[in-house]
Amino acid sequence: MTTETTGQLPTTTTSVTSPASPRSLVGRVAAEVDARADELVRLRREVHAHPELAWHELRTTSLLTEVLTGAGVEVRPLPGSGLIADLGSPEPRVRVALRADLDALPLEESTGLPFASRNLGAAHACGHDVHTVGLLGAGLALKALEHELVAQDVAVRLLFQPAEETIPGGAHAVMEQGGIEGVDRVLALHCDPSIDVGTVGLRVGPITAASDSVHVTLTGRGGHTSRPHLTQDLTYALGKVVTEVPAVLSRRLDPRAGTTLVWGMVRSGSAPNVIPTQAECMGTVRMLDAEVWDTVGPLVEEVVQAVVAPYGVTAIVRHVRGVPPVDNDNAAVVAMSRATMTLMGPSAVVPTKQSMGGEDLGWYLTDVPGAMGRLGTRTPGGPTYELHQSDLVVDERAVIIAAKVLAGSVFTSVGPDGLA
């Protein structure tokens, strides 16, 4: 407090330190991440070399626990694998959750990288290793700036989720353990090898599709292919299911929902002259509209039964609801856009198309608003890879960018025009 002398009465003024601006905090986050860049790349290679399938991400969880606790972050393990960690204010006015998925795919890696998968039958072919270490880097940077979070009454929850690649996925396990209780916004990134590293693809509204599994089993009287009239020709009936059910759905559902049923496995018989007694097909049904998603299960059952009825076979339809669409909230997209542009310039935010792929982040967003961005992983001028393929290679700069964008988006979420 200082005293100013004037020509009249003495007055007092108090010196107040203004809160740091979101832009300056994003810059400080970037510096904290850059200071750890070499270590984050090393950790990403460690995770990549030891991929673990859904519900078995034990080594990955242990590594995350070791690094986070070593930085003074208290972690709460989930049953089996995965963990939750909280930072910032213990009684916040705003809590932002950042989420990454841990699991690998059941593939043999063919990249030839020096840190390629050492686990037979498992590979990080969807970029979850990048998501995991990107979130880890964000958490470490935010821990270093925890006093700024506390000063703004903000908390951050880190969700390291198991089993995104399964139906039902690990989002349910996180939610059952209270992972999004008290959360005001959920943010995440997903690798996109079709856009260049240094860019983030964003859009408002549905960015992924609802995705369910469909398994149809047909049973009936088999016999010799010379006497189909004495059998219930399962193979013929199965062909009708495979071709006619998707066609009927296209006429029974609003085409604006973008519904598509695609079979991935069709199996019937083992000899050319034998009509089998059992046949089956499995696939996925996907759509962009959440309301249509609520109706599709009973409709698939109805259509399958109608298609096979003329052939006298018995059909058992197993429809498993997988994930709802990831429906990006406008304010969350704005927060991620601001962070990305602050870090890398206005051209770093690029439009992205809707994907028919499924992503169980959608379950969180049925309860809490949020958004998922597409993290560019293609080296400019280099080849374009595909997700879920054994040769996927990502530009490792994406790990550092993911950490910066996730951590920076916390501060752009709670600054002016954010959640505050």
Secondary structure, 3 states (H helix, E strand, C coil): CEEECCCCCCEEECCCCCCCCHHHHHHHHHHHHHHCHHHHHHHHHHHHHCCCCCCCCHHHHHHHHHHHHHCCCCEEECCCCCEEEEEECCCCCEEEEEEEECCCECCCCCCCCCCCCCCCCCECCCCHHHHHHHHHHHHHHHHHCHHHHHHCCEEEEEEEECCCCCCCCCHHHHHHCCCCCCCCEEEEEEEEEEEECCCEEECCEECCCEEEEEEEEEECCCEECCCHHHCCCHHHHHHHHHHHHHHHHHHHCCHHHCCEEEEEEEEECCCCCEECCEEEEEEEEEECCHHHHHHHHHHHHHHHHHHHHHHCCEEEEEEEEEECCCEECHHHHHHHHHHHHHHHCHHHEEECCCCCCCCCHHHHHCCCCEEEEEEEEECCCCCCCCCCCCCCCCCCHHHHHHHHHHHHHHHHHHCCCCCC
